[in-house]
């Protein structure tokens, strides 16, 4: 977990110096929240206009807000799964996704693999997540 926070801090420092401070504050709050409903509420507070939100995400992260939130949910569920090896992949997924089928669909979109194949490729080396890409 510490290495993840260290990597997040490094990536935040590598952001362009002209990064929108308003957007940076928004992202910091979003990264601290566990639930996607609360995440969407935070985004609406910072950017009530949907077009402005989409534009700033494209400009700053080169992805849509929806893609960013999908990736964030996937990352959080993967971290939870690797944190406690005693829980199943389904239990880790249900904490962040609507149901198991929603989780499977998102894993396939992000990794181009099924969750079972993907978890076989994942390794946790000193609290850093790695997986083999084929």
C-alpha positions as CSV (number, residue, x, y, z in Angstrom):
1,X,0.0,0.0,0.0
2,X,2.9,2.4,0.8
3,X,4.4,1.8,-2.7
4,X,1.1,2.6,-4.3
5,X,0.9,5.9,-2.4
6,X,4.5,6.6,-3.3
7,X,3.8,5.9,-7.0
8,X,0.7,8.2,-6.8
9,X,2.7,10.9,-5.2
10,X,5.4,10.6,-7.9
11,X,2.9,10.7,-10.7
12,X,1.2,13.8,-9.2
13,X,4.6,15.5,-9.1
14,X,5.2,14.6,-12.8
15,X,2.1,16.3,-13.9
16,X,2.6,19.3,-16.1
17,X,3.4,22.4,-14.0
18,X,0.5,24.3,-15.7
19,X,-1.9,21.6,-14.5
20,X,-5.2,23.1,-13.5
21,X,-5.1,23.4,-9.7
22,X,-8.9,23.0,-9.5
23,X,-8.6,19.7,-11.3
24,X,-5.7,18.6,-9.1
25,X,-7.8,19.2,-6.0
26,X,-10.7,17.3,-7.5
27,X,-8.5,14.3,-8.3
28,X,-7.0,14.2,-4.8
29,X,-10.5,14.0,-3.3
30,X,-11.6,11.4,-5.9
31,X,-8.6,9.2,-5.1
32,X,-9.4,9.2,-1.4
33,X,-13.0,8.1,-1.8
34,X,-13.9,4.4,-1.8
35,X,-17.4,4.5,-3.3
36,X,-18.2,5.4,-6.9
37,X,-21.4,7.2,-6.0
38,X,-19.4,9.6,-3.8
39,X,-16.8,9.9,-6.5
40,X,-19.5,11.1,-9.0
41,X,-20.8,13.5,-6.4
42,X,-17.3,15.0,-5.9
43,X,-16.9,15.4,-9.7
44,X,-20.3,17.2,-9.9
45,X,-19.3,19.6,-7.1
46,X,-16.1,20.6,-8.9
47,X,-17.5,20.5,-12.4
48,X,-21.3,20.8,-12.6
49,X,-21.2,21.2,-16.4
50,X,-20.7,17.8,-18.0
51,X,-19.0,19.2,-21.1
52,X,-16.5,21.1,-18.9
53,X,-15.7,17.9,-17.0
54,X,-15.2,15.9,-20.1
55,X,-13.0,18.6,-21.7
56,X,-10.7,18.9,-18.6
57,X,-10.3,15.1,-18.3
58,X,-9.4,14.9,-22.0
59,X,-6.9,17.8,-21.6
60,X,-5.3,16.7,-18.4
61,X,-5.5,12.9,-18.5
62,X,-6.2,12.2,-22.1
63,X,-9.2,10.0,-21.3
64,X,-12.9,10.5,-20.5
65,X,-14.2,10.7,-17.0
66,X,-16.0,7.3,-17.5
67,X,-12.8,5.6,-18.6
68,X,-10.9,7.1,-15.6
69,X,-13.6,5.9,-13.1
70,X,-13.7,2.4,-14.6
71,X,-9.9,2.1,-14.3
72,X,-10.0,3.5,-10.8
73,X,-12.7,1.0,-9.7
74,X,-10.6,-1.8,-11.3
75,X,-7.5,-0.7,-9.5
76,X,-9.2,-0.5,-6.1
77,X,-10.7,-3.9,-6.5
78,X,-7.4,-5.4,-7.5
79,X,-5.6,-3.8,-4.6
80,X,-8.3,-5.1,-2.2
81,X,-7.9,-8.6,-3.7
82,X,-4.1,-8.6,-3.3
83,X,-4.3,-7.0,0.1
84,X,-6.1,-9.9,1.7
85,X,-5.3,-13.1,0.0
86,X,-8.0,-14.9,2.0
87,X,-10.9,-13.2,0.1
88,X,-12.1,-14.4,-3.2
89,X,-11.9,-12.3,-6.4
90,X,-15.7,-12.0,-6.3
91,X,-15.7,-10.6,-2.8
92,X,-13.1,-8.0,-3.8
93,X,-15.1,-7.1,-7.0
94,X,-18.5,-6.7,-5.3
95,X,-17.1,-4.0,-3.0
96,X,-16.5,-1.7,-6.0
97,X,-18.7,-3.0,-8.8
98,X,-22.5,-3.5,-9.1
99,X,-22.3,-7.3,-9.4
100,X,-20.0,-10.1,-10.6
101,X,-21.0,-9.8,-14.3
102,X,-20.3,-6.0,-14.2
103,X,-16.9,-6.8,-12.8
104,X,-16.1,-9.5,-15.4
105,X,-17.2,-7.1,-18.2
106,X,-14.9,-4.4,-16.9
107,X,-11.9,-6.7,-16.4
108,X,-12.3,-7.9,-20.0
109,X,-12.4,-4.3,-21.3
110,X,-9.3,-3.2,-19.4
111,X,-7.1,-6.3,-19.5
112,X,-8.5,-8.2,-22.6
113,X,-8.6,-11.3,-20.5
114,X,-11.0,-13.1,-18.2
115,X,-10.6,-12.4,-14.4
116,X,-9.3,-15.9,-13.7
117,X,-6.6,-15.7,-16.4
118,X,-5.8,-12.2,-15.4
119,X,-5.3,-13.1,-11.7
120,X,-2.9,-15.9,-12.7
121,X,-0.8,-13.3,-14.5
122,X,-0.8,-10.9,-11.6
123,X,2.0,-10.9,-9.2
124,X,2.5,-8.8,-6.0
125,X,6.1,-8.0,-5.7
126,X,6.9,-6.1,-2.6
127,X,3.4,-4.5,-2.6
128,X,3.7,-3.4,-6.2
129,X,1.3,-4.9,-8.8
130,X,2.6,-6.4,-12.0
131,X,1.0,-8.5,-14.7
132,X,2.2,-10.0,-17.9
133,X,0.9,-8.6,-21.1
134,X,0.7,-10.9,-24.1
